[in-house]
Amino acid sequence: MSEKILILDFGSQYTQLIARRVRELNVYCEIKPFNASVQLDAHTKAVILSGSPFSVTDPNAPHPALDDFLGKVPVLGVCYGAQLIAETYGGKVLPSSKREYGKAHLDKIDSGDPLFEGISIGSQVWMSHGDTIHKLPIGYHLLAGSNSIDVAAFRSDEKAGQAPVYCIQFHPEVTHSLDGLELLRNFIYKIAGCQGDWTPASFVEEAIAGLRAQIGDERVLMGLSGGVDSTVAAELLHHAIGNRLICFFVDNGLLRKHEYEEVLHSYKQMGLNVVGVDAKAEFYSALAGISDPEGKRKAIGRVFIEVFEREAKKLDHIEWLGQGTIYPDVIESVSVHGPSVTIKSHHNVGGLPEKLDLKIVEPLRMLFKDEVRRVGKALNIPNDILGRHPFPGPGLGIRILGDITAEKVSLLQEADYIYTSNLRKFDLYDKIWQAGTILLPVQSVGVMGDERTYEKAVALRAVNSVDGMTAEWSHLPHEFLAVVSSEIINNVKGINRVVYDISTKPPATIEWE
């Protein structure tokens, strides 16, 4: 890896967004907790300090050792990062008379500074802070102000042998800062001197070479889900070690209609050494009578481990377990504030490495979801897999609210198949990020012909997102929804009502459980 940028995370909701913006500019970056030891090496081109929910005046606020890197490589402090630098080096940070949140406009800009090259007075930025900088530290000078605050940006005075320090009291990483990407581009290319050579093709080349060195002549076992992450991870491994990668694709009885057969066929067409395992009966038996969402997830995870372990014992000389872990999973496992609150059990099933006594290999652990897709495209993975909507690890198990039976699964598969087929028919499938059907634990009155019915309801869900961290509900045409509703009610006996979910994330989640 020729160059990288380190991002110190102080707990901001936008930290991952900073990383995504940096990578959009073809520069590799890593997020580290604020209290991690910052190791500068020849590849480290700059350090970015994130925002934070803390106030720098709070006695419990995070205060890393800034002298470890300030002046050694270019630094960009964003919001809390800017206030931290000001407070640490003799400036004055005080609570704002009112919370500065929302759109503002830069009404004073030092256009001669490389950070603001190409950015005009009046540029819209996004503020989100409760404190503000009233006095700059000695050795720093003002670069920009806004219509709401005097100090919107400042930097260190030029000193021989000292790398510059830039500070901004707005968030360039959010789209509401209209020239934010340009500002980051200026910092990364003009100030930090990056070349921007981190591309999907370069990642593939480096990853394959790294996997060959890591694995040597040993063999890898991997469970495939049919989803993008596990497929791209498997294809990278396949390019690196060929048929020394053995894959299991387990039918847990909670896949979409025809999915097991179609995905297994696609994998074999790709040349993967894959074994299909039909374990529907075991999963249904373990799930009988369980309605609690976490209980269902744990039962599914437990049976998957049991099935995987049993099948793995039929193989000899396996030393590694491949996993499709991606970067958000890695970041969330190293929380700034300690262990994160559990919202749901993670879809990657834990416990397998210990049970099977295997080493772990995770080819995608430093990639975001959209980057995984770009890498998959560089690997020429078929679009019927690469373009698939994300699908939860527990599958339809968490799209059936309440307990699970084979009959309910069949009902949901039929309704979901009609929904998905029509998304493709109406040329909508590739225009939304994720869609699915949820079987609700309610029955409602209906009239079909001259008969009164009392049957189940389903909810249709469709969202637009980049990485699933936030999502907007998709504005599907009413004519389309009418067709889907009519086809489901007329063709799936047992369902007499269809509703459409128009909740955003947050506050709702994408899945219902």
Secondary structure, 3 states (H helix, E strand, C coil): CCCEEEEEECCCCCHHHHHHHHHHCCCEEEEEECCCCCCCCCCEEEEEECCCCCCCCCCCCCCCCHHHCECCECEEEECHHHHHHHHHCCCEEEEEEEEEEEEEEEEEECCCCHHHCCCCCCCEEEEEEEEEEEECCCCEEEEEEECCCCCCEEEECCCCCCCCEEEECCCCCCCCCCCHHHHHHHHHHHHCCCCCCCCHHHHHHHHHHHHHHHHCCCCEEEEECCCHHHHHHHHHHHHHHHHHEEEEEEECCCCCCCHHHHHHHHHHHCCCCEEEEECHHHHHHHHCCCCCHHHHHHHHHHHHHHHHHHHHCCCCCCCEEECCCCHHHHHHCCCCCCCCCCCCCCCCCCCHHHHHCCEEECCCCCCCHHHHHHHHHHCCCCHHHHCCCCCCCCHHHHCECCCCCHHHHHHHHHHHHHHHHHHHHCCCHHHCCEEEEEEEEEEEEEEECCEEEEEEEEEEEEEECCCCCCEEECCCCHHHHHHHHHHHHHHCCCEEEEEECCCCECCCCCCCC
